[in-house]
Structure formats: structure tokens, C-alpha cells
Amino acid sequence: MGFRWTSLNDMAKLATLILFIVIGTALGAVPRKPRGVGAAKNLPGHPDPFILGGDIVEGRKYPGQVSIRLNGDHNCGGSILNQDYVLTAAHCSYRHSIIQLTVLSGTNNLKNGGTLHEVTEIHVHEDYNRADSWHNDVSVLKVEPPFEFAAGGVTAPVNLPVQDQDTPIGANATVIGWGRLSEGGEFPDDLYEVTIQIWDHDECNAAYQPDEHVYPEQICANTAEGNKGSCNGDSGGPLFVNNQVVGLVSWARGCDEKGYPTVYTRVSSYRSWIDHMANP
Ligand SMILES: *[C@@H]1O[C@H](CO)[C@@H](O)[C@H](O)[C@H]1NC(C)=O
């Protein structure tokens, strides 16, 4: 419909719409409540989930995977976009400075091999909102030195879906990461992978109401039993379907909780933004 501010008639329509929203909110029709910064730790959902029920990755099966390190320690996963940039979640780089972050590429094992890169630029999505279900949880980092893509090499860029590409419900999806193997459990040095399924968006949103909202720019995945990768992977790391990164690990309720899929940033909603930010 589109409101034009020059038209009195349209302004009247807008006023009516606002009135409806206000009344709707008062009646509880709009379940989201605004939350202050700092309230996030009290929410049932939390960022930084981990791989459950997965397997150690053999060989350089995922040459686009990097470890994003905070003050020298593994903190998040990320994906190589091109020679200069990696893709990760906003909550992995938000409010951190470039001197706190480094990127380890070219290894499955955090204690063995690989190349360490400095971070020279941090681009957090301008509408990232950690107080509102981590909406727009996407960021792009520039690294130095650049990645080297020799033929058959240990590092390579990932494939991304096109803007707004849909991922079918029920599709097999693989999430990878160095996250904990169980809630409160050990952090492994080896990279793990687990296969789960893309969840129905409305069902996922319904599961999280009224505390959280699952936006169209988010995509959910889980297993029906909720016992495998239900808190999949490391934050910021990739969810692959057909060799494309369709999601970035964002948040979940607990771990291993049946009926509460992990929520991922839907990469295809941000393809244009990513291309714009990661233009070398
Ligand atoms: C997912 O993978 C399993 C095991 O390989 C296979 O049986 C099933 O058909 C796959 N599902 C889809 C939707 O491709």
C-alpha cells in the first residue's frame, strides 16, 4: 500500500494503523515485548550453541571453515567469502574491536596447523538487535593477510544461495563447528559435523512464542527427536544445504531440547548485503 507523507488521507490511514497496533499490543495480539539491553541473559533462548551427537570431520571437507578467536581463544565459527572476507554472526563481533579478534584458517584442529589472520575491518549489520531475538545476526570481517586459494588447497571460499532463495522444509542440512559436545561439556579441538533437518518456520516461531520471535530472515533446523545437533554448531558457523551456506548458527533454547530447533540467520535474506560489504 505505501503511505505518502504528503497526503492527508494517507496520514489518516497511517494514524488508524498505528492505533490498531497500539490496541493490538495492549491486548497481547503482538507478543513481542521490547527489552532493554542486558536482559538477554534472562531469555530462554541463548546464543553460542554447540554440536551434539555429531562426528569428527575427516580431511579438508570444509575448506571454507574458520575459527574466529576472541583475545586468542576460539569463540565462533565463520565462513570464507573470498580472499579478504569472512562471514559470521553479528553476536560474534558486536562490540569487539579489531585488536581482540583473529581468524584461524586452513585447519580442522584448533591446536594444530592453519594460518592466523588479523582482522582489519568489522561490519556488523546495521539492524542487528540482540534484544529482539538476535534479529539480523550477521557480520562480515576483513582479514590480513588474505586467504590463499591454491588448487586443491586447504582453504577455499564457500558457496552462498542467491538473494531470497528458499530452502525446502525437511531438507537435510549439515552444521559444523568446534563448539561444546554437550551442554556445559568439553570444547573439542577437532571440528565436528552433524546432519539435521530444516524445520517448518511457523512451527519454529510458535515454539518460541511469546518470549522470542523467529523472523522471516531466520531459518530453523533440528532433528525430530531433538537429540542431535539441536543446539548445533558454533555461533556464526555455517549450516549447509546442497553445499551452500543457507544459515549461520545464531541461537536456541537450551540444548538437546525436543521441540526447540536452533535458529539460524537466513543467509539468502542477506546475500545483497553480504556482497556489498565483502567487496574486496
Ligand atoms: C536425508 O538423508 C537421509 C539419509 O541419507 C535420506 O534417507 C533422506 O531421504 C534425506 N532426505 C531428504 C529430504 O533428502
The ligand as an SDF file (V2000), in Angstrom:
LIG
                    3D

 14 14  0  0  0  0  0  0  0  0999 V2000
   18.1350  -37.1460    4.1530 C   0  0  0  0  0  0  0  0  0  0  0  0
   19.1560  -38.0930    4.2770 O   0  0  0  0  0  0  0  0  0  0  0  0
   18.6720  -39.4070    4.5690 C   0  0  0  0  0  0  0  0  0  0  0  0
   19.8700  -40.2850    4.8510 C   0  0  0  0  0  0  0  0  0  0  0  0
   20.8260  -40.1930    3.8430 O   0  0  0  0  0  0  0  0  0  0  0  0
   17.8300  -39.8860    3.3850 C   0  0  0  0  0  0  0  0  0  0  0  0
   17.3120  -41.1800    3.6530 O   0  0  0  0  0  0  0  0  0  0  0  0
   16.6870  -38.9150    3.1750 C   0  0  0  0  0  0  0  0  0  0  0  0
   15.9340  -39.2970    2.0230 O   0  0  0  0  0  0  0  0  0  0  0  0
   17.2070  -37.4820    3.0070 C   0  0  0  0  0  0  0  0  0  0  0  0
   16.0650  -36.5730    2.9920 N   0  0  0  0  0  0  0  0  0  0  0  0
   15.8680  -35.6730    2.0240 C   0  0  0  0  0  0  0  0  0  0  0  0
   14.6670  -34.8150    2.1450 C   0  0  0  0  0  0  0  0  0  0  0  0
   16.6300  -35.5390    1.0820 O   0  0  0  0  0  0  0  0  0  0  0  0
  1  2  1  0
  1 10  1  0
  2  3  1  0
  3  4  1  0
  3  6  1  0
  4  5  1  0
  6  7  1  0
  6  8  1  0
  8  9  1  0
  8 10  1  0
 10 11  1  0
 11 12  1  0
 12 13  1  0
 12 14  2  0
M  END
$$$$
